[in-house]
Each structure stands twice: as C-alpha cells, then as structure tokens.
Amino acid sequence: MTQMNDQRILEIYEKKATKHGDYNAVLDASDNPISMRANMWHDYFLKREMAVILKPKNTDVLLDFGTGVGRLSIFFSPLVSKIVGIDVSQKMLDIAKKKQPKNVEYLLASDFYTQKNRDDQFDKIYSCWVLASISNELLKESIKQLYPALKSGGKFVFLEQTKKNDLFEGDNHVKRSVRTYIKMFEEEGFVLEEYKHAIRIPAYTMNFWKKNSWLPKAILPAFYLIEKRLLNRKPEFIDYYTTAFVFKKQKKSLNLFGQSK
Ligand SMILES: C[S@@+](CC[C@H](N)C(=O)[O-])C[C@H]1O[C@@H](n2cnc3c(N)ncnc32)[C@H](O)[C@@H]1O
C-alpha cells in the first residue's frame, strides 16, 4: 500500500480547474505571476519534449491519458488523424471542451474503460505529468486498462518527474525512480524501448526567464538548446528530472496457421 489518496487527488485537480480555467491548472497552479511565468517555460519545454518522443504521424490515432485542459491534444491535433483525451476530472474536461478541435474527443476515464470496441484502436498512448498523481495501485490498474487499447506494436510514451529513489510527497504526488516505472510497465506486458532524461530541475535558464519578464517567448527555443547542452552538467545540483519513457506493446506472435496466439 502507498500513502497516496486518489480521491483527494481528484478533488485537488477539480479545485485547480475551477481556480484557473486554463493551462495554469495543469502546471504550477499557484496564484503568483512568477509561477505563471514559469508555466510558459514548462509549456514550451514539455510540448517540445513530447513531440520528440511521440513522433506524431498524420495517420496516428492517439490516446492522451490525463489530458487535463487539453493542452497537448490541441497542440498535436493538426499533426495526426485523431486523438481521444481522457481524464478523471470532469472540470478539466469541461475546460478542454471549450477549445475542442474537430478530430479530438474528450471522455471521462471511467467511461472510456467501459467502452466496447476500444481494443486495438490506438497507435500510441501519450501522457505528460500525470502518472506522478496516481497511486501505485491505481496506476497498475490503469496500465492494465490501457494496454488492450493499443494496437499490437503500439507505444505508450510519457514524460514524468523522476528521482533516484521513489519520493512520496504528501498524499497526492510521487516522484518515482526510473527503475520503478520500468518495473510497473514490464509487469503489465510492456517492453521498454528507451528512456532518457529530458529536463533538469533546477534548470539553468529558468531563473533568468522568471526574473526578466520582458523576455519574449521567442527566446525559449534558444533556452531549449542551452538546457540540452547542460542537461548532465554538475549532477550533484539536480533535484529531479522530467524523464521521457517509450514502452512498446509486443507484437502478437502467430501460430503455424497464421492466427495470433
Ligand atoms: C499535471 S496535470 C497534466 C495534464 C496534461 N497531461 C498536460 O500536460 O497538460 C495531471 C492531469 O492528470 C489527471 N489525472 C489524475 N489522475 C488521473 C487518473 N487516474 N486517470 C486519468 N487522469 C488522471 C488530472 O485530473 C489532471 O488533469
């Protein structure tokens, strides 16, 4: 048993959605302008890192697990065929629906899990900063529910905050180790394709960005390149990473008669 409380986590996200009504609800939801400024930085970096591992194609049918206010589904929708965004928070989904692109569908996770014909539908599942807000027990159950939804050979890619050892933060957040994520996904039948640290915190360019509010968003691509160069410099000063994971659903093997086993 872990000390995380999934019901309380849902209540926290519902409150954040009510308070902000935009992407600040799914990043740092504090009220102050400095946090909102930091959210612009994170919004840019997370979208860019997700694009790198997701490699969206125009034929892709995607599942956005923990879509929140639809920040990433809106970003990826012009690049792919279809996205289904699911979340436990109806309030988050209500915000997402206000800007719902034509090829995106938003659903409560519980409704998705009980849908008929959802198996073998998706080329990729992606998830950004969601798994850290789910207890070990519910995460295991969620991976079990999501696995059949992927086509054979499909991928589950995610960005999540990691530390060397699992660190539970109160009853609503956990920074797991890379080891723990690999074990949890492998136990449910996934095969690790790759993982790599993507963002370090503290980041080198964040304070400069926050302190100089006159700096335009156009500077963020340059900051991204700086961060890439400095990702592994002085690791003793790194508190945690956002790590990119790619897991694969194994292709079904065929028997002598060409039927899947
Ligand atoms: C930090 S936000 C990230 C939202 C979005 N992925 C993004 O990057 O903009 C985490 C989201 O996960 C959702 N969430 C929490 N537990 C979940 C669960 N068990 N299943 C699906 N979504 C969940 C929350 O309601 C919230 O919208």
The ligand as a Gaussian input file, in Angstrom:
#p B3LYP/6-31G(d) Opt

LIG

0 1
 C       -0.495000      17.853000     -14.096000
 S       -1.988000      17.593000     -14.997000
 C       -1.365000      17.338000     -16.652000
 C       -2.402000      17.487000     -17.732000
 C       -1.913000      17.284000     -19.172000
 N       -1.356000      15.977000     -19.343000
 C       -0.904000      18.328000     -19.551000
 O        0.298000      18.022000     -19.590000
 O       -1.291000      19.452000     -19.819000
 C       -2.459000      15.963000     -14.481000
 C       -3.818000      15.527000     -15.031000
 O       -3.978000      14.130000     -14.733000
 C       -5.321000      13.883000     -14.384000
 N       -5.388000      12.638000     -13.621000
 C       -5.063000      12.407000     -12.333000
 N       -5.277000      11.120000     -12.003000
 C       -5.706000      10.505000     -13.134000
 C       -6.091000       9.170000     -13.448000
 N       -6.063000       8.205000     -12.503000
 N       -6.510000       8.880000     -14.699000
 C       -6.543000       9.852000     -15.642000
 N       -6.212000      11.140000     -15.402000
 C       -5.788000      11.470000     -14.164000
 C       -5.697000      15.116000     -13.573000
 O       -7.099000      15.287000     -13.451000
 C       -5.013000      16.224000     -14.408000
 O       -5.864000      16.728000     -15.389000

